Amino acid sequence: MMISGEKLAQEYINVINNYYPIAGKLLRHCLVKILRLNTNRNRTKRNHKDHYYLGIYYTDRIGSRLLEQQDIFKDTAENMGLVEVVFLNANHLVKDPYSKIKQQDFRFWLELCWIANEEN
């Protein structure tokens, strides 16, 4: 991937904000991340193939309205070369007793907590 995941996520947000203002307003309350999936099991360089997804972490408060716009989010991601959009409920993730996010990436877990506890 030539562009960083953070820059690609920001460009995605910019496209949504510029062309789909209603969806953009909802996205302001979400955490948007590029997720990488490596499909090669033996990880040899020759057959190395990564797929990039877009993860949208949302709150209970806007979940239904956000999912009403999912076609816009998916079409935009596809036009940017991303494989798929995955919608994940931040409230459920931070409360899941089996989640390992807090141990694996504490900063990301804190971001999820911030999103999940956002009031406005």
N, CA, C and O atoms as CSV, one atom per row, in Angstrom:
chain,resi,resn,atom,element,x,y,z
A,1,MET,N,N,0.856,-1.170,0.000
A,1,MET,CA,C,0.000,0.000,0.000
A,1,MET,C,C,0.903,1.233,0.000
A,1,MET,O,O,1.806,1.350,0.828
A,2,MET,N,N,0.655,2.134,-0.918
A,2,MET,CA,C,1.520,3.291,-1.065
A,2,MET,C,C,1.144,4.430,-0.110
A,2,MET,O,O,2.021,5.178,0.324
A,3,ILE,N,N,-0.106,4.568,0.215
A,3,ILE,CA,C,-0.573,5.618,1.103
A,3,ILE,C,C,-0.826,4.988,2.478
A,3,ILE,O,O,-1.273,3.844,2.566
A,4,SER,N,N,-0.544,5.731,3.538
A,4,SER,CA,C,-0.730,5.165,4.878
A,4,SER,C,C,-2.221,4.955,5.154
A,4,SER,O,O,-3.082,5.606,4.564
A,5,GLY,N,N,-2.489,4.035,6.057
A,5,GLY,CA,C,-3.865,3.752,6.437
A,5,GLY,C,C,-4.575,4.965,7.008
A,5,GLY,O,O,-5.752,5.192,6.729
A,6,GLU,N,N,-3.857,5.745,7.809
A,6,GLU,CA,C,-4.464,6.941,8.402
A,6,GLU,C,C,-4.833,7.965,7.334
A,6,GLU,O,O,-5.899,8.579,7.393
A,7,LYS,N,N,-3.946,8.144,6.357
A,7,LYS,CA,C,-4.235,9.114,5.287
A,7,LYS,C,C,-5.384,8.634,4.412
A,7,LYS,O,O,-6.218,9.434,3.987
A,8,LEU,N,N,-5.432,7.332,4.139
A,8,LEU,CA,C,-6.517,6.786,3.336
A,8,LEU,C,C,-7.855,6.935,4.070
A,8,LEU,O,O,-8.864,7.288,3.460
A,9,ALA,N,N,-7.859,6.669,5.366
A,9,ALA,CA,C,-9.083,6.842,6.156
A,9,ALA,C,C,-9.524,8.306,6.144
A,9,ALA,O,O,-10.714,8.597,6.018
A,10,GLN,N,N,-8.565,9.227,6.274
A,10,GLN,CA,C,-8.908,10.651,6.250
A,10,GLN,C,C,-9.437,11.071,4.876
A,10,GLN,O,O,-10.371,11.868,4.788
A,11,GLU,N,N,-8.851,10.546,3.821
A,11,GLU,CA,C,-9.339,10.855,2.472
A,11,GLU,C,C,-10.757,10.321,2.284
A,11,GLU,O,O,-11.592,10.979,1.664
A,12,TYR,N,N,-11.027,9.141,2.814
A,12,TYR,CA,C,-12.367,8.570,2.760
A,12,TYR,C,C,-13.363,9.503,3.461
A,12,TYR,O,O,-14.432,9.797,2.926
A,13,ILE,N,N,-13.003,9.958,4.648
A,13,ILE,CA,C,-13.861,10.867,5.409
A,13,ILE,C,C,-14.092,12.162,4.622
A,13,ILE,O,O,-15.207,12.684,4.599
A,14,ASN,N,N,-13.045,12.675,3.981
A,14,ASN,CA,C,-13.182,13.901,3.182
A,14,ASN,C,C,-14.150,13.706,2.024
A,14,ASN,O,O,-14.969,14.583,1.749
A,15,VAL,N,N,-14.066,12.570,1.343
A,15,VAL,CA,C,-14.977,12.295,0.223
A,15,VAL,C,C,-16.410,12.240,0.725
A,15,VAL,O,O,-17.303,12.845,0.132
A,16,ILE,N,N,-16.634,11.514,1.818
A,16,ILE,CA,C,-17.987,11.415,2.379
A,16,ILE,C,C,-18.497,12.813,2.760
A,16,ILE,O,O,-19.631,13.169,2.438
A,17,ASN,N,N,-17.666,13.597,3.440
A,17,ASN,CA,C,-18.091,14.947,3.862
A,17,ASN,C,C,-18.438,15.829,2.671
A,17,ASN,O,O,-19.404,16.590,2.724
A,18,ASN,N,N,-17.658,15.733,1.594
A,18,ASN,CA,C,-17.868,16.599,0.429
A,18,ASN,C,C,-19.078,16.212,-0.410
A,18,ASN,O,O,-19.753,17.085,-0.955
A,19,TYR,N,N,-19.361,14.926,-0.522
A,19,TYR,CA,C,-20.416,14.474,-1.436
A,19,TYR,C,C,-21.693,13.999,-0.742
A,19,TYR,O,O,-22.760,13.976,-1.354
A,20,TYR,N,N,-21.588,13.626,0.519
A,20,TYR,CA,C,-22.742,13.077,1.243
A,20,TYR,C,C,-22.816,13.722,2.631
A,20,TYR,O,O,-22.422,13.097,3.616
A,21,PRO,N,N,-23.313,14.957,2.727
A,21,PRO,CA,C,-23.271,15.686,4.006
A,21,PRO,C,C,-24.020,14.996,5.156
A,21,PRO,O,O,-23.580,15.081,6.303
A,22,ILE,N,N,-25.111,14.333,4.883
A,22,ILE,CA,C,-25.843,13.653,5.964
A,22,ILE,C,C,-24.999,12.506,6.515
A,22,ILE,O,O,-24.862,12.356,7.729
A,23,ALA,N,N,-24.439,11.705,5.625
A,23,ALA,CA,C,-23.570,10.610,6.054
A,23,ALA,C,C,-22.322,11.157,6.748
A,23,ALA,O,O,-21.825,10.558,7.702
A,24,GLY,N,N,-21.818,12.293,6.269
A,24,GLY,CA,C,-20.648,12.916,6.874
A,24,GLY,C,C,-20.898,13.347,8.311
A,24,GLY,O,O,-20.030,13.200,9.171
A,25,LYS,N,N,-22.095,13.883,8.568
A,25,LYS,CA,C,-22.434,14.284,9.939
A,25,LYS,C,C,-22.440,13.078,10.875
A,25,LYS,O,O,-21.996,13.174,12.019
A,26,LEU,N,N,-22.931,11.969,10.401
A,26,LEU,CA,C,-22.935,10.750,11.217
A,26,LEU,C,C,-21.517,10.226,11.431
A,26,LEU,O,O,-21.174,9.760,12.518
A,27,LEU,N,N,-20.708,10.308,10.394
A,27,LEU,CA,C,-19.340,9.791,10.467
A,27,LEU,C,C,-18.487,10.569,11.472
A,27,LEU,O,O,-17.495,10.046,11.980
A,28,ARG,N,N,-18.868,11.813,11.759
A,28,ARG,CA,C,-18.128,12.616,12.745
A,28,ARG,C,C,-18.181,12.006,14.144
A,28,ARG,O,O,-17.349,12.319,14.995
A,29,HIS,N,N,-19.150,11.145,14.375
A,29,HIS,CA,C,-19.313,10.509,15.684
A,29,HIS,C,C,-18.740,9.090,15.698
A,29,HIS,O,O,-18.998,8.315,16.619
A,30,CYS,N,N,-17.970,8.765,14.678
A,30,CYS,CA,C,-17.430,7.414,14.526
A,30,CYS,C,C,-15.906,7.435,14.507
A,30,CYS,O,O,-15.278,8.485,14.371
A,31,LEU,N,N,-15.348,6.274,14.645
A,31,LEU,CA,C,-13.916,6.065,14.491
A,31,LEU,C,C,-13.743,5.273,13.200
A,31,LEU,O,O,-14.318,4.195,13.051
A,32,VAL,N,N,-12.955,5.801,12.271
A,32,VAL,CA,C,-12.768,5.172,10.965
A,32,VAL,C,C,-11.331,4.675,10.869
A,32,VAL,O,O,-10.384,5.438,11.059
A,33,LYS,N,N,-11.181,3.387,10.571
A,33,LYS,CA,C,-9.856,2.764,10.485
A,33,LYS,C,C,-9.763,1.901,9.241
A,33,LYS,O,O,-10.747,1.310,8.797
A,34,ILE,N,N,-8.562,1.841,8.688
A,34,ILE,CA,C,-8.278,0.906,7.601
A,34,ILE,C,C,-7.821,-0.394,8.246
A,34,ILE,O,O,-6.921,-0.398,9.086
A,35,LEU,N,N,-8.442,-1.487,7.849
A,35,LEU,CA,C,-8.121,-2.805,8.382
A,35,LEU,C,C,-7.475,-3.632,7.279
A,35,LEU,O,O,-7.978,-3.676,6.157
A,36,ARG,N,N,-6.363,-4.284,7.596
A,36,ARG,CA,C,-5.639,-5.067,6.597
A,36,ARG,C,C,-5.822,-6.556,6.877
A,36,ARG,O,O,-5.693,-7.007,8.015
A,37,LEU,N,N,-6.123,-7.307,5.824
A,37,LEU,CA,C,-6.237,-8.751,5.917
A,37,LEU,C,C,-5.254,-9.359,4.934
A,37,LEU,O,O,-5.323,-9.098,3.733
A,38,ASN,N,N,-4.343,-10.169,5.446
A,38,ASN,CA,C,-3.385,-10.872,4.591
A,38,ASN,C,C,-3.957,-12.243,4.307
A,38,ASN,O,O,-4.180,-13.023,5.233
A,39,THR,N,N,-4.201,-12.557,3.025
A,39,THR,CA,C,-4.821,-13.825,2.663
A,39,THR,C,C,-3.820,-14.944,2.426
A,39,THR,O,O,-4.214,-16.089,2.203
A,40,ASN,N,N,-2.541,-14.633,2.471
A,40,ASN,CA,C,-1.531,-15.652,2.249
A,40,ASN,C,C,-1.156,-16.295,3.573
A,40,ASN,O,O,-0.666,-15.618,4.477
A,41,ARG,N,N,-1.382,-17.584,3.691
A,41,ARG,CA,C,-1.142,-18.270,4.957
A,41,ARG,C,C,0.336,-18.483,5.254
A,41,ARG,O,O,0.740,-18.409,6.414
A,42,ASN,N,N,1.143,-18.742,4.248
A,42,ASN,CA,C,2.562,-19.005,4.522
A,42,ASN,C,C,3.412,-17.747,4.421
A,42,ASN,O,O,4.618,-17.797,4.665
A,43,ARG,N,N,2.805,-16.624,4.068
A,43,ARG,CA,C,3.429,-15.301,4.091
A,43,ARG,C,C,4.722,-15.188,3.272
A,43,ARG,O,O,5.633,-14.455,3.658
A,44,THR,N,N,4.806,-15.897,2.166
A,44,THR,CA,C,5.957,-15.712,1.293
A,44,THR,C,C,5.769,-14.429,0.510
A,44,THR,O,O,4.646,-14.071,0.154
A,45,LYS,N,N,6.858,-13.740,0.242
A,45,LYS,CA,C,6.791,-12.452,-0.468
A,45,LYS,C,C,6.198,-12.604,-1.861
A,45,LYS,O,O,5.468,-11.727,-2.325
A,46,ARG,N,N,6.504,-13.704,-2.525
A,46,ARG,CA,C,6.087,-13.894,-3.911
A,46,ARG,C,C,4.575,-13.919,-4.056
A,46,ARG,O,O,4.039,-13.367,-5.017
A,47,ASN,N,N,3.887,-14.542,-3.132
A,47,ASN,CA,C,2.429,-14.662,-3.224
A,47,ASN,C,C,1.702,-13.762,-2.240
A,47,ASN,O,O,0.529,-13.979,-1.937
A,48,HIS,N,N,2.397,-12.760,-1.749
A,48,HIS,CA,C,1.853,-11.863,-0.726
A,48,HIS,C,C,0.665,-11.078,-1.293
A,48,HIS,O,O,0.798,-10.399,-2.312
A,49,LYS,N,N,-0.487,-11.170,-0.638
A,49,LYS,CA,C,-1.678,-10.449,-1.082
A,49,LYS,C,C,-2.412,-9.897,0.133
A,49,LYS,O,O,-2.887,-10.653,0.980
A,50,ASP,N,N,-2.499,-8.588,0.209
A,50,ASP,CA,C,-3.240,-7.934,1.280
A,50,ASP,C,C,-4.545,-7.382,0.729
A,50,ASP,O,O,-4.612,-6.926,-0.413
A,51,HIS,N,N,-5.567,-7.430,1.548
A,51,HIS,CA,C,-6.853,-6.818,1.225
A,51,HIS,C,C,-7.125,-5.763,2.283
A,51,HIS,O,O,-6.883,-5.988,3.468
A,52,TYR,N,N,-7.627,-4.619,1.858
A,52,TYR,CA,C,-7.880,-3.516,2.767
A,52,TYR,C,C,-9.374,-3.269,2.907
A,52,TYR,O,O,-10.091,-3.099,1.921
A,53,TYR,N,N,-9.816,-3.253,4.136
A,53,TYR,CA,C,-11.208,-3.023,4.493
A,53,TYR,C,C,-11.288,-1.684,5.220
A,53,TYR,O,O,-10.277,-1.140,5.665
A,54,LEU,N,N,-12.481,-1.178,5.328
A,54,LEU,CA,C,-12.709,0.014,6.117
A,54,LEU,C,C,-13.537,-0.392,7.326
A,54,LEU,O,O,-14.606,-0.984,7.181
A,55,GLY,N,N,-13.047,-0.078,8.507
A,55,GLY,CA,C,-13.796,-0.333,9.735
A,55,GLY,C,C,-14.405,0.958,10.225
A,55,GLY,O,O,-13.699,1.946,10.431
A,56,ILE,N,N,-15.714,0.956,10.412
A,56,ILE,CA,C,-16.407,2.107,10.980
A,56,ILE,C,C,-16.948,1.672,12.341
A,56,ILE,O,O,-17.842,0.832,12.436
A,57,TYR,N,N,-16.383,2.265,13.387
A,57,TYR,CA,C,-16.772,1.966,14.758
A,57,TYR,C,C,-17.760,3.044,15.189
A,57,TYR,O,O,-17.419,4.227,15.217
A,58,TYR,N,N,-18.979,2.640,15.524
A,58,TYR,CA,C,-20.054,3.584,15.801
A,58,TYR,C,C,-20.635,3.343,17.189
A,58,TYR,O,O,-20.336,2.338,17.833
A,59,THR,N,N,-21.470,4.278,17.641
A,59,THR,CA,C,-22.111,4.166,18.956
A,59,THR,C,C,-23.551,3.696,18.805
A,59,THR,O,O,-24.145,3.775,17.729
A,60,ASP,N,N,-24.091,3.206,19.911
A,60,ASP,CA,C,-25.503,2.809,19.932
A,60,ASP,C,C,-26.399,3.955,19.494
A,60,ASP,O,O,-27.393,3.754,18.797
A,61,ARG,N,N,-26.032,5.164,19.914
A,61,ARG,CA,C,-26.858,6.342,19.683
A,61,ARG,C,C,-27.126,6.617,18.204
A,61,ARG,O,O,-28.212,7.075,17.850
A,62,ILE,N,N,-26.152,6.346,17.339
A,62,ILE,CA,C,-26.335,6.658,15.916
A,62,ILE,C,C,-26.390,5.413,15.036
A,62,ILE,O,O,-26.482,5.523,13.813
A,63,GLY,N,N,-26.335,4.245,15.641
A,63,GLY,CA,C,-26.246,2.996,14.888
A,63,GLY,C,C,-27.280,2.830,13.784
A,63,GLY,O,O,-26.927,2.544,12.640
A,64,SER,N,N,-28.545,3.007,14.117
A,64,SER,CA,C,-29.591,2.777,13.112
A,64,SER,C,C,-29.513,3.798,11.984
A,64,SER,O,O,-29.690,3.442,10.819
A,65,ARG,N,N,-29.250,5.063,12.311
A,65,ARG,CA,C,-29.133,6.090,11.264
A,65,ARG,C,C,-27.914,5.857,10.386
A,65,ARG,O,O,-27.964,6.068,9.175
A,66,LEU,N,N,-26.816,5.420,11.002
A,66,LEU,CA,C,-25.594,5.135,10.249
A,66,LEU,C,C,-25.817,3.974,9.279
A,66,LEU,O,O,-25.427,4.048,8.113
A,67,LEU,N,N,-26.439,2.918,9.762
A,67,LEU,CA,C,-26.656,1.745,8.918
A,67,LEU,C,C,-27.644,2.013,7.781
A,67,LEU,O,O,-27.623,1.317,6.766
A,68,GLU,N,N,-28.505,3.013,7.946
A,68,GLU,CA,C,-29.383,3.424,6.841
A,68,GLU,C,C,-28.578,3.983,5.671
A,68,GLU,O,O,-29.037,3.952,4.529
A,69,GLN,N,N,-27.387,4.490,5.951
A,69,GLN,CA,C,-26.517,5.092,4.932
A,69,GLN,C,C,-25.443,4.118,4.435
A,69,GLN,O,O,-24.538,4.527,3.708
A,70,GLN,N,N,-25.526,2.847,4.812
A,70,GLN,CA,C,-24.430,1.926,4.528
A,70,GLN,C,C,-24.122,1.758,3.044
A,70,GLN,O,O,-22.971,1.497,2.692
A,71,ASP,N,N,-25.101,1.897,2.170
A,71,ASP,CA,C,-24.819,1.796,0.734
A,71,ASP,C,C,-23.864,2.897,0.280
A,71,ASP,O,O,-22.972,2.653,-0.534
A,72,ILE,N,N,-24.050,4.101,0.803
A,72,ILE,CA,C,-23.153,5.209,0.483
A,72,ILE,C,C,-21.745,4.899,0.961
A,72,ILE,O,O,-20.778,5.091,0.224
A,73,PHE,N,N,-21.627,4.421,2.195
A,73,PHE,CA,C,-20.309,4.101,2.751
A,73,PHE,C,C,-19.630,2.992,1.956
A,73,PHE,O,O,-18.432,3.064,1.681
A,74,LYS,N,N,-20.384,1.981,1.593
A,74,LYS,CA,C,-19.815,0.844,0.857
A,74,LYS,C,C,-19.422,1.229,-0.567
A,74,LYS,O,O,-18.345,0.853,-1.030
A,75,ASP,N,N,-20.276,1.971,-1.264
A,75,ASP,CA,C,-19.954,2.387,-2.632
A,75,ASP,C,C,-18.720,3.272,-2.673
A,75,ASP,O,O,-17.869,3.117,-3.549
A,76,THR,N,N,-18.621,4.194,-1.731
A,76,THR,CA,C,-17.465,5.090,-1.678
A,76,THR,C,C,-16.188,4.296,-1.420
A,76,THR,O,O,-15.168,4.535,-2.065
A,77,ALA,N,N,-16.240,3.359,-0.486
A,77,ALA,CA,C,-15.067,2.529,-0.179
A,77,ALA,C,C,-14.649,1.710,-1.390
A,77,ALA,O,O,-13.460,1.611,-1.694
A,78,GLU,N,N,-15.612,1.127,-2.076
A,78,GLU,CA,C,-15.309,0.331,-3.266
A,78,GLU,C,C,-14.661,1.189,-4.344
A,78,GLU,O,O,-13.721,0.749,-5.006
A,79,ASN,N,N,-15.153,2.407,-4.524
A,79,ASN,CA,C,-14.573,3.319,-5.510
A,79,ASN,C,C,-13.150,3.736,-5.150
A,79,ASN,O,O,-12.383,4.152,-6.018
A,80,MET,N,N,-12.802,3.624,-3.878
A,80,MET,CA,C,-11.447,3.954,-3.437
A,80,MET,C,C,-10.539,2.725,-3.398
A,80,MET,O,O,-9.388,2.815,-2.972
A,81,GLY,N,N,-11.055,1.577,-3.842
A,81,GLY,CA,C,-10.238,0.367,-3.915
A,81,GLY,C,C,-10.238,-0.492,-2.669
A,81,GLY,O,O,-9.438,-1.421,-2.550
A,82,LEU,N,N,-11.122,-0.192,-1.747
A,82,LEU,CA,C,-11.223,-1.007,-0.535
A,82,LEU,C,C,-12.177,-2.172,-0.787
A,82,LEU,O,O,-13.143,-2.039,-1.539
A,83,VAL,N,N,-11.905,-3.300,-0.162
A,83,VAL,CA,C,-12.684,-4.510,-0.421
A,83,VAL,C,C,-14.098,-4.412,0.140
A,83,VAL,O,O,-15.061,-4.784,-0.532
A,84,GLU,N,N,-14.226,-3.921,1.354
A,84,GLU,CA,C,-15.521,-3.922,2.030
A,84,GLU,C,C,-15.498,-2.943,3.186
A,84,GLU,O,O,-14.435,-2.511,3.633
A,85,VAL,N,N,-16.690,-2.595,3.667
A,85,VAL,CA,C,-16.834,-1.792,4.870
A,85,VAL,C,C,-17.409,-2.698,5.955
A,85,VAL,O,O,-18.371,-3.431,5.728
A,86,VAL,N,N,-16.804,-2.633,7.129
A,86,VAL,CA,C,-17.258,-3.411,8.270
A,86,VAL,C,C,-17.744,-2.417,9.318
A,86,VAL,O,O,-17.014,-1.500,9.694
A,87,PHE,N,N,-18.969,-2.598,9.787
A,87,PHE,CA,C,-19.554,-1.728,10.800
A,87,PHE,C,C,-19.475,-2.440,12.149
A,87,PHE,O,O,-19.961,-3.561,12.297
A,88,LEU,N,N,-18.857,-1.776,13.135
A,88,LEU,CA,C,-18.656,-2.387,14.445
A,88,LEU,C,C,-19.172,-1.457,15.542
A,88,LEU,O,O,-18.860,-0.267,15.553
A,89,ASN,N,N,-19.945,-1.995,16.440
A,89,ASN,CA,C,-20.524,-1.221,17.523
A,89,ASN,C,C,-19.485,-1.041,18.630
A,89,ASN,O,O,-19.096,-2.009,19.283
A,90,ALA,N,N,-19.043,0.189,18.838
A,90,ALA,CA,C,-18.013,0.489,19.841
A,90,ALA,C,C,-18.503,0.185,21.248
A,90,ALA,O,O,-17.727,-0.278,22.084
A,91,ASN,N,N,-19.782,0.438,21.526
A,91,ASN,CA,C,-20.326,0.151,22.853
A,91,ASN,C,C,-20.202,-1.329,23.195
A,91,ASN,O,O,-19.838,-1.683,24.316
A,92,HIS,N,N,-20.502,-2.183,22.238
A,92,HIS,CA,C,-20.408,-3.623,22.469
A,92,HIS,C,C,-18.956,-4.069,22.621
A,92,HIS,O,O,-18.656,-4.937,23.441
A,93,LEU,N,N,-18.062,-3.485,21.840
A,93,LEU,CA,C,-16.653,-3.883,21.907
A,93,LEU,C,C,-16.012,-3.548,23.251
A,93,LEU,O,O,-15.263,-4.358,23.796
A,94,VAL,N,N,-16.297,-2.376,23.784
A,94,VAL,CA,C,-15.656,-1.999,25.054
A,94,VAL,C,C,-16.257,-2.747,26.241
A,94,VAL,O,O,-15.615,-2.853,27.286
A,95,LYS,N,N,-17.462,-3.261,26.100
A,95,LYS,CA,C,-18.097,-4.020,27.184
A,95,LYS,C,C,-17.897,-5.531,27.060
A,95,LYS,O,O,-18.229,-6.270,27.987
A,96,ASP,N,N,-17.367,-5.996,25.943
A,96,ASP,CA,C,-17.201,-7.432,25.705
A,96,ASP,C,C,-16.129,-8.000,26.632
A,96,ASP,O,O,-14.965,-7.613,26.525
A,97,PRO,N,N,-16.492,-8.909,27.541
A,97,PRO,CA,C,-15.503,-9.451,28.475
A,97,PRO,C,C,-14.455,-10.338,27.790
A,97,PRO,O,O,-13.404,-10.601,28.374
A,98,TYR,N,N,-14.718,-10.794,26.585
A,98,TYR,CA,C,-13.776,-11.658,25.870
A,98,TYR,C,C,-12.863,-10.895,24.914
A,98,TYR,O,O,-11.951,-11.471,24.321
A,99,SER,N,N,-13.113,-9.611,24.771
A,99,SER,CA,C,-12.307,-8.803,23.864
A,99,SER,C,C,-10.874,-8.676,24.382
A,99,SER,O,O,-10.650,-8.515,25.581
A,100,LYS,N,N,-9.930,-8.750,23.484
A,100,LYS,CA,C,-8.510,-8.612,23.827
A,100,LYS,C,C,-7.956,-7.262,23.353
A,100,LYS,O,O,-6.747,-7.032,23.402
A,101,ILE,N,N,-8.836,-6.384,22.900
A,101,ILE,CA,C,-8.397,-5.095,22.355
A,101,ILE,C,C,-7.605,-4.298,23.390
A,101,ILE,O,O,-6.574,-3.709,23.065
A,102,LYS,N,N,-8.081,-4.277,24.627
A,102,LYS,CA,C,-7.424,-3.487,25.668
A,102,LYS,C,C,-5.979,-3.941,25.870
A,102,LYS,O,O,-5.095,-3.107,26.065
A,103,GLN,N,N,-5.728,-5.244,25.828
A,103,GLN,CA,C,-4.381,-5.777,26.013
A,103,GLN,C,C,-3.527,-5.627,24.757
A,103,GLN,O,O,-2.321,-5.400,24.858
A,104,GLN,N,N,-4.130,-5.748,23.580
A,104,GLN,CA,C,-3.381,-5.720,22.331
A,104,GLN,C,C,-3.057,-4.315,21.845
A,104,GLN,O,O,-1.984,-4.081,21.290
A,105,ASP,N,N,-3.979,-3.380,22.049
A,105,ASP,CA,C,-3.776,-2.013,21.565
A,105,ASP,C,C,-4.523,-1.051,22.494
A,105,ASP,O,O,-5.656,-0.651,22.223
A,106,PHE,N,N,-3.863,-0.696,23.583
A,106,PHE,CA,C,-4.502,0.097,24.621
A,106,PHE,C,C,-4.977,1.454,24.101
A,106,PHE,O,O,-6.055,1.917,24.474
A,107,ARG,N,N,-4.188,2.086,23.252
A,107,ARG,CA,C,-4.578,3.401,22.718
A,107,ARG,C,C,-5.862,3.295,21.886
A,107,ARG,O,O,-6.756,4.132,22.008
A,108,PHE,N,N,-5.946,2.269,21.047
A,108,PHE,CA,C,-7.144,2.053,20.240
A,108,PHE,C,C,-8.342,1.785,21.158
A,108,PHE,O,O,-9.438,2.283,20.900
A,109,TRP,N,N,-8.146,1.012,22.212
A,109,TRP,CA,C,-9.216,0.731,23.159
A,109,TRP,C,C,-9.711,2.029,23.799
A,109,TRP,O,O,-10.915,2.217,23.974
A,110,LEU,N,N,-8.783,2.923,24.147
A,110,LEU,CA,C,-9.180,4.219,24.711
A,110,LEU,C,C,-9.984,5.036,23.707
A,110,LEU,O,O,-10.946,5.704,24.088
A,111,GLU,N,N,-9.608,4.995,22.438
A,111,GLU,CA,C,-10.369,5.695,21.402
A,111,GLU,C,C,-11.781,5.124,21.304
A,111,GLU,O,O,-12.750,5.870,21.163
A,112,LEU,N,N,-11.894,3.798,21.380
A,112,LEU,CA,C,-13.217,3.163,21.347
A,112,LEU,C,C,-14.052,3.596,22.554
A,112,LEU,O,O,-15.246,3.862,22.421
A,113,CYS,N,N,-13.424,3.668,23.728
A,113,CYS,CA,C,-14.138,4.119,24.935
A,113,CYS,C,C,-14.625,5.548,24.764
A,113,CYS,O,O,-15.746,5.880,25.147
A,114,TRP,N,N,-13.779,6.389,24.187
A,114,TRP,CA,C,-14.152,7.781,23.968
A,114,TRP,C,C,-15.366,7.868,23.048
A,114,TRP,O,O,-16.312,8.602,23.329
A,115,ILE,N,N,-15.334,7.115,21.945
A,115,ILE,CA,C,-16.455,7.100,20.998
A,115,ILE,C,C,-17.711,6.564,21.678
A,115,ILE,O,O,-18.790,7.143,21.547
A,116,ALA,N,N,-17.566,5.453,22.408
A,116,ALA,CA,C,-18.719,4.808,23.040
A,116,ALA,C,C,-19.374,5.692,24.097
A,116,ALA,O,O,-20.577,5.581,24.334
A,117,ASN,N,N,-18.605,6.560,24.728
A,117,ASN,CA,C,-19.139,7.402,25.802
A,117,ASN,C,C,-19.491,8.814,25.351
A,117,ASN,O,O,-19.912,9.639,26.161
A,118,GLU,N,N,-19.322,9.092,24.069
A,118,GLU,CA,C,-19.637,10.422,23.548
A,118,GLU,C,C,-21.133,10.689,23.664
A,118,GLU,O,O,-21.949,9.840,23.305
A,119,GLU,N,N,-21.488,11.859,24.162
A,119,GLU,CA,C,-22.903,12.204,24.372
A,119,GLU,C,C,-23.503,12.982,23.214
A,119,GLU,O,O,-24.681,12.805,22.905
A,120,ASN,N,N,-22.722,13.841,22.561
A,120,ASN,CA,C,-23.286,14.707,21.518
A,120,ASN,C,C,-22.966,14.205,20.149
A,120,ASN,O,O,-23.365,14.816,19.157
